[in-house]
Amino acid sequence: MAKINLIKQEYNKSQYTQVINTEFTELGVTSSIEVTQSISVGEFFNNYQEIFFRIPKFGESNSHEYLVKTSGEYIDFTTSDENIEPLIQEITQLRQQNVELNQQLIDLQLQGVQNITGSL
């Protein structure tokens, strides 16, 4: 059997950081470009569906509110809002007309009841 001599080398605190590399450079990561991965649009939406309910509803960033705001700005969503506004006004008018017609119907029914009870 062969004899192996082992030599132990010790360093004090001030020597340690000068002699030993304490950075994570020897784990195979040589630049931030290798760490960053690009994903396809399809992969993004698959990931989005998986984490949908973990995303906060509101917040300055990393939230559904942020996604809506930034995407809305990107596609000029205010133009769509301008198209929707007249429809909202029309719905409001139709609701008001519905209330008025219901009131007229109630009034006519009350008049009919009064006519029936008055003729008895």
Protein Blocks (a to p, Z undefined) as FASTA:
>chain_A
ZZdddddddddfklmmmmpccbfklnopabfklmpccddfklmmmmmmmmmmmpcfbdfb
hpfklmmmmmmmmnopmlmmmmmmmmmmmmmmmmmmmmmmmmmmmmmmmmmmmmmmmmZZ
